[in-house]
Amino acid sequence: LTDTGRLVYRYADEIFSIGRELTETLKGHPSGRTMRLAIGVADAVPKLIAYRLLQPALALPEPVHLICREDKPDRLLADLAVHALDVVLTDTPTSPSARVRAYFHLLGECGISFFGVPALASRYRKGFPESLDHAPMLLPADDTALRRSLDEWFEATAIHPLVIGEFDDSALLKAVGEAGHGIFPVPTAIEREVRKQYKVALVGRADKVRARFYAVSVERRLKHPAVVAIADAARKKLFG
C-alpha cells in the first residue's frame, strides 16, 4: 500500500469495526471490541523505561491490542506522519532531520544513577562523583540525548572516565555491566528494577544530569485512551 492507502485502510478498518459493534449492540450482544495501539519506541529509550511506560495501557479495563516497534526516531516519526503509528516514545524533544509536523509531550524527567557489581560499587562509591575519574565506564552511544548530557556533566565536573564500551542497546549495556566490566548509568526512575534484575549496587546519583522522555503525536492534544493513560501514569507515578 502507498502512504495514502495505509491511512485509508486504518480509517476503513475503524469504520467497519464500529459498524460491527453497532450491530452487536442493537442485537443486545456485547461487542468484545479490542482497542488497537500501535506504538513506536526509539531505540535509545531503556527497555525498562519503555516497559514501565507501556504498563498502564495494558492495565486498562478494556482489552488492548498492542503493536510495538523499535527503531531510530526519524523512521518512527515518518511512520507516525502517515498514521502507521499512534504515538512514538523518545528521549529527545526534537528531530531536525525528520521533516514531520509532530507535537512532543513531556512525560517526565529524572536524574541519573550509576551502578556496578558490588566490588566496583564499593571501590568507587567513596568520594563520588570525583571517584569516577578514570573509573571503567560503560556508556550509551554518542548520538543519544543521555550521552550528550553525560559528556557535558563529565566536562563540567572535570571527570574523565575510562570508557570501556559504548552501546546502542541499553539492555546489552546493562548485561555487560552485570558481568563486572564497568560502571554504567541508568535513569533514577528505574533504580529499583535495575538493582533487582541485574544484581548490581548503587555507586551514586547525579541529579544534575537529566533524562527526559516524550510522547510524540500528530495531534496537539493526546486523545487515544491508552496513550492518555500512559501519559497520566508517567507524570503522576513513574516520574512523579
N, C-alpha and C positions, 0 to 999 in steps of 0.2 A: 504494500500500500504506500501511497505518497503521504506526505505530512498531512495534507488536507483529508485524505482518505482515512488516516488513523483518527483524526479529530472527529470526522463524521461517524466513524464506526463506534467510538465511545459514546457519542450522544445517542446514536440509534440503539445501542445496547441498553443504555439507561432508559430510553423511552419504552422499549419493549418489556423491560423488567418491571417498570411502573405499571404498564398495561396488564401484565400477568398478575401483579399484586392486586390491582383494582378488581380484576375478575374473581380472584380467590376471596377477596374481602366481601364482594357482593354475594358470593355463594355462602358466606359465613365461615370460610376456612382460613386458618392462619396462613400468612404469606410465606413465612420462613425465609425472607429475603436476607441475603448476606451483604454487608457493606464492603465495598471494594476500596482498598487503599494501596495505591502504587507510590512507593516512596524511594527516593534516591539518597544514598548515604555517601558523602565524599570520603575517599579512601584515607584521608588524613584524620578523620574522626575516630578516636579509640573505640574498639569494639564494645567495651564495657559501657562506655557513654552511650553509644548507639542503642544498645540493648535497654539501658535504663530509660532512654527517651521513648522507645517503642512500647515499653510495658503498659502504659496507660491505655493505648489503643487496643491492645489485646485483652485488656480487663474490662472493656465496655460491656454493658448488658446485652446488646445485640451482637451477633457474630460478625467478625471482621475477616475478610479475605485479604491477607497481607501479601503484597508483591514488593520485594525489597531488592534493589540493585545497588551495587557498589562500583564507583568509577571516579574518574577525575571530575572535579567540579564543573569545568567547562562543558564536558559531554553531557553531564546530568542536566545542566541548565538548558542545553539545546533541546533535550527531551522534554523538559518542563515547558518550554516555549510552544511545543506542538501538542501539549496536553497528553503526552505519553506517561507523565508522572504527575501526581497530585501535589507533591511537595519535595523539597530537597533539604537534607540536613548537612550543614557545612560548618567549618570553623573559621571561615573568613567572610567579612561583610561585603566584599567586592570581588568581581571577576572581570578585570579590564579587557581580557581577550575574548570574552563571550559577549557578543552583541545581542543581548537578550534583555528585554524590559521585564524586570522582576523586582519584587519587594522583599527586603531582608528583615525578618522579625527576630530580635534578640531573645533567645530562650533563657540565657543566663550566663554567668561567668564565675570563675573561681580561681584560686591561686594554684601553685604547683607544689607537689610533694616529691621528694627524692627518696627512692627505695634501693635497697641492695640486700643480698643474702646477709644473714645475721653477722657473719665475721666482718664483711665490708662495712655494714652499717655501724657496728661498734667502733671500727677503726676511724671512720670519717665523721661520726656524729659530733664529737667534741670539737668545738671551735667553728661549727657550721655558721655561715656558708664559706668562710675563708678556707676551711678544711678541704673544700672541693678543688682548690688549686692543685693541678697535676694529678687529680684523682681519676681513675679509669672511668670513662663515661660512655654510655650508650645514648644516642640522641636520635630524634626524628629527622627525616630528610630535610635538606636545607631549603626546599621550596615550600615548606609548610609554615603556617602562621605561628605555631608554637615554637618552631626552631628559630624563627626571626626574633621572637620575644626573648627566648633564652639567650641568644647571642648578644642582644642588647644588654641584658642583665649581666651576663658574664663580663662584658666590656666595662659596664658602669661600676662593677664591684672589683675590677682588676683580677678576675678569676680566669685561669687558663687551664681547663680540664684536659686530660689526655683522652682524646676521642678514640675509642676502640672500634666503634662501628656506628653507621648511620643507616636508618631503616625507613622504607616507605610504609611497611606494615607494622602497626603498633603492637599487634599480638606477637609477632616474631621478635620485636624488640624486647618485650617482657619475658618471652621464653628464654632469650639469650641472657637476660638479667637474672632470671631464675636459676640459670646454670652457674652463676657466680662470676661472669665475665666483666661486670661493671655496674656502676650505679646508673639508675635510669629515672627520668621524670615522668610523672603522671598527673592529671588533673586531680586536685584535692577532693573533688566531689566523689571520686570512686576509690578513695583511700582504703576503706574497709574491704571492698571487694578484691582489690589488688593484694592486700596483706593476706587475706584468706586463701585466694586462689593460687597465688604464686609462692606462698610461704616465705615472704621477704619481710624485712624490718624497715621502719622509717629512719631515714638519715636526718631529714629536716624539711621545713616548709619555706617556700619563697612566695609570700603573698603579693609581692610587687610584680611578679610575672603572672600575667592574667591569661587564662584560657577562656575563650568565648565561643559560644555555639549559637547557630542561627537556623531558623526555618525559612526557606525561600519559597515564595509562591508567586503566581502571576496576578494574584489579586491583592489589592491594598489591605484588605482585612481577611484573616483566616476564616474560612467558612466550613470546610469539611469537618464533620463532628469528631472524627478520630484525630485530625490534626489539631483541632481546638483542645482536645483532651491532652494531647502531647504537650502543647504549649503551656497549658494551665498547670499541669503536674511538674513540668520543668521549672517554672518560675516559683511555684509555691513549695516544692519538696526537694527536687534534686539540687537546685542552686539556691533555694531559699534560705 
